[in-house]
Amino acid sequence: MTARHPDDAPVIGLDLGGTKIAAALVAAGGAVLARHSLPTPATAGAEAVLDALADAARAVWAPGVTAIGVAAAGVIDPGTGTVTSATDTIRGWAGTALAAGLAARAGLPVACDNDVRAAAATELPGPHGDGPGITMIYAAVGTGVGGAVAVDGRMLHGAAGIAGHLGHLPSPEAGRLPCTCGATGHLEAIAAGPAITAHYTRMSGTPADRLETVAARAAGGEPHATAAIVLGAEATGRALGGLANTLGADRVVVGGGVPRIGALYLDALHTAFTAELMPPLRKLRPVPPRGGPDAAVLGAAALTRTLPLHHPASTTGAPR
């Protein structure tokens, strides 16, 4: 492990999720020069995932690239480069030596962090996600519920990299529902996309293959579909409102696939959020991410300039 990557070289950014790996070649100024994606072998084990990450890096590699940044699902400790905790979304992911394993395969130095935290850093002003004075809560509501917290412009990592995992806040709406982390009653168990879909099926007795199906049924006036979406949105809004009070947030960002289902979800989230706010924060409203679809890979690329690099035993200059 050595110092940060120089600011004038192109880097590779990798965004590892439970479904897809996105890769980008990113110029020093932040322009995306090449893109590639491939499915995450989420059920094949950690070694297969590391192999796939190396394949993705190889697909966008170009001469002059000397580092890789990885924004990965799970609780990531950037200092050790390891996955300190993870759900079963990626089988066997907890305990993986992410940085060392990828560096060995790619022959390039690697910096790594949690995927949501990397994307959230692009929401802060400053050249590499440093925003003086900004206290921000960032929620990513999708297959799971991820998050990140920045206080006075500094992204919090916490013990073992666990800071910001909003999906594992206790949620009254979740009752005793099992969470993907093994506990019960967490926000993710009622507010994530699959959780909303499952709750709809429990209430209606009618299966749904995905959240978009539930959203379409809600748009058609199906009361159980409407209720499941509203409950998930309200649970998220209340949790974020409480956190905004606790931290004195200047900015609350809500991204991920679930908010994209439309106004029914967003209106319920905003109403629940606003109802929780203490008087000094009454004008605060959640906003969508401004980074667009490239936020995660750009955030991953920026890790090479903000976090420690983990080097392979020997460096070839190109992914093998």
Phi, psi and omega in degrees: 000131180225194184291178184289163181288146176298151187282350189255012182246146174291152181224168175255131174251130179240129177248111182257114174243179182289340182250322190219148168252122175253136180235146177214142168268121189241124178288165182303327181276358177102359178286139177273118185265335180202150179226153174202152174216155176207158181293146173280125176282066193295336181259002186264356179101164187297321182297320178294324178293317177297320176299317181294322176299317178296321177298317180296319178296319180298325184292335181246001183299147175215157177306139180099344178287129183229010177200157177234134172250134182240122172257111193237150172295150179104177176272114186248131174261105184297331182293319179263345181073025184244157173271106187277339178198150179197155173277183180276010177303320170244113187296129176072018185284325180300134179089357182290135173278081188298305184296312181295319182295318179286320179301319179296322181283323187268339184070023181227151175296147185230133167245146183215155176200173175299144185296318181291320179297321178296315178294321181297326181299333179288348178277347182268144176292164180108159186295331183226039176081026173258117182237093183306127174085349185273127170249120190228141169247129181237123178243137175241109185253108182213236175299326171232190174238106178255173180192172177207153180226131173242133179238126183051041174081003182245126178291129180275134175253319178073180180300127177059018178080019189272350184301139173095001183280080188294335183295347183250023166286142173299139182228119178302326181295335182279343180056236179252024181295140180288138177261158179296342180278352181105344177272186177231156173077021179269159182306318183301331184288349179232343190250340178290162181305308178298329180290319177297318179297315179296322180293322175301315181296320178298318183285320188266336187075007181249124181294152172222138185280335182197171183297322181300327176295317177297318180297320179295321179291324176295320179296333177273004175094010180290117189294323180293323177295315178300315183296320181295317180294315181297318180297315178298320179293317180295320179299318179294315181298318180294318180298317181291323177297318177297320178293322178299319176297317184296319186264346187066052189292142171270334188212134175234122183245133178235114180234196183097175185286329185297314180299341181284357179285347169125192192294326180304313180293309186295320180297318180293320179297313183296320179297314180294320179299310183297324181295337181274344191287140171286158188309319181296343182252011189300337180271354182288136178224144174295147179231156176284161176299147178259357184280345179073190185294342180268004186303317184293316181287327175293319176297320178298315180299321181294339179300330181294345181249356182239343185234163180297146176263140177250119188265149173287166178299325174220144184251125180260340182089357176209145178300135182275000000 
